[in-house]
Amino acid sequence: MTPNFLLWVLGLTGCGLLLVLLVTIHKLRRRIGQSSTALAAATREAQRARQASDENSERLAATVEAIPDLFFEMDASGRYLEVHAAHNGLLAAPKDDLIGKSVDAVLPPDAAQTVRAALAAAAAAGSDYGRVISLALADGEHWFELSVARKRG
């Protein structure tokens, strides 16, 4: 074989490898572009979903704040998890003192027993309405009707 022939073969082989590399690079760039586009779309959708969730949370918080009644979130044993009150004077104790405590530690025994019974009924049936408790507060005796619903999920 002559040296020119070898150079010619090496040149063609190099051109073939270069062509394969260029095609591979082009395909990879297209895939990266498609992946980037999909990622950007997913990111925008996640941002829209988060914004909608934030708006729903704000709307729910505003609704709860507008409710003039006392609103408590409790666990099944009657422990206060959240307290919402438009009028703090209607609470048996300050909000911060209620969180984490059970109704037995805060309410008179008969009222605590009624609350526990309502929680048990709601746990069994999904909700319980119409039970009444009486509390002696700083400005006199107050009557409260209980409406209890089990949290879904």
C-alpha positions in Angstrom: 0.0 0.0 0.0 1.2 3.4 -0.8 1.4 6.2 1.7 -1.1 8.3 -0.2 -3.6 5.4 -0.1 -3.1 5.1 3.7 -3.6 8.8 4.2 -6.7 8.6 2.0 -8.2 5.7 4.1 -7.3 7.5 7.4 -8.9 10.7 6.1 -12.1 8.9 5.1 -12.2 7.1 8.5 -11.7 10.4 10.3 -14.4 12.0 8.3 -16.8 9.1 9.0 -16.0 9.4 12.8 -16.5 13.1 12.6 -19.9 12.7 10.9 -21.0 10.1 13.5 -19.9 12.5 16.3 -21.8 15.4 14.7 -25.0 13.4 14.3 -24.7 12.1 17.9 -24.1 15.7 19.2 -27.1 16.9 17.2 -29.4 14.2 18.6 -28.2 14.9 22.2 -28.8 18.6 21.8 -32.4 17.9 20.6 -33.0 15.6 23.6 -31.6 18.2 26.0 -33.7 20.9 24.3 -36.8 18.7 24.7 -36.0 17.8 28.3 -35.4 21.5 29.1 -38.7 22.5 27.6 -40.5 19.7 29.5 -38.7 20.7 32.7 -39.6 24.4 32.2 -43.3 23.5 31.6 -43.3 21.2 34.7 -41.7 24.0 36.8 -44.4 26.5 35.6 -47.1 24.1 36.4 -45.7 23.5 39.9 -45.5 27.2 40.4 -49.1 27.6 39.3 -50.2 24.8 41.6 -48.3 26.3 44.6 -49.8 29.7 43.9 -53.3 28.2 43.8 -52.6 26.3 47.0 -51.4 29.5 48.7 -54.5 31.3 47.6 -56.7 28.5 48.9 -54.9 28.6 52.2 -55.3 32.3 52.5 -59.0 32.1 51.6 -59.5 29.3 54.2 -57.6 31.3 56.8 -59.8 34.4 56.1 -62.9 32.3 56.3 -61.9 30.8 59.6 -61.0 34.3 60.9 -64.5 35.6 59.8 -66.3 32.9 61.8 -67.6 34.5 65.0 -67.8 31.2 66.8 -65.0 29.4 68.6 -63.2 26.9 66.4 -60.9 24.2 67.8 -58.9 21.4 66.2 -58.4 18.5 68.5 -57.0 15.0 68.4 -59.2 12.0 69.1 -58.4 12.1 72.9 -59.5 15.8 73.2 -56.1 17.5 73.1 -56.2 21.0 71.6 -54.1 21.3 68.4 -55.4 24.6 67.0 -57.5 27.4 68.5 -59.3 30.1 66.5 -61.4 32.6 68.4 -62.7 35.9 67.2 -63.4 36.8 70.9 -60.7 35.6 73.3 -62.9 36.4 76.2 -65.0 33.3 75.3 -62.1 30.9 75.8 -61.8 28.9 79.0 -58.1 29.9 79.0 -55.7 31.9 76.8 -55.1 30.4 73.3 -51.4 29.6 74.1 -52.4 27.9 77.3 -54.9 25.6 75.5 -52.6 24.2 72.8 -51.3 20.8 73.8 -53.6 20.4 76.8 -56.6 18.1 77.0 -60.1 19.2 77.6 -59.9 17.4 81.0 -57.1 19.8 82.1 -59.0 22.9 80.9 -62.7 22.4 81.3 -64.9 21.4 84.2 -65.5 17.7 84.4 -69.0 17.6 83.0 -68.1 19.9 80.1 -64.9 17.8 79.4 -67.0 14.6 79.4 -69.5 16.1 76.9 -66.7 17.2 74.6 -65.1 13.7 74.8 -68.5 12.1 74.0 -68.9 14.4 71.0 -65.4 13.5 69.8 -66.1 9.8 70.2 -69.5 10.1 68.3 -67.8 12.1 65.5 -65.0 9.5 65.3 -67.7 6.8 64.8 -70.2 8.6 62.6 -68.2 11.3 61.0 -69.9 14.1 62.8 -71.9 15.0 65.9 -74.1 18.1 66.5 -76.3 19.6 69.2 -74.5 18.8 72.5 -74.3 21.8 74.8 -71.8 22.7 77.5 -71.9 25.6 80.1 -68.8 27.5 81.2 -68.4 30.1 83.9 -66.2 32.8 82.4 -65.0 36.1 83.7 -68.2 37.9 82.5 -70.6 35.2 83.6 -72.0 31.9 82.5 -71.9 31.1 78.8 -73.6 28.2 76.9 -71.9 26.6 73.9 -73.4 24.3 71.3 -70.8 21.7 70.0 -70.5 20.8 66.3 -67.9 18.2 65.8 -66.6 16.7 62.5 -64.0 14.1 62.0 -61.1 15.3 59.8 -61.0 13.5 56.5 -57.8 11.9 55.2 
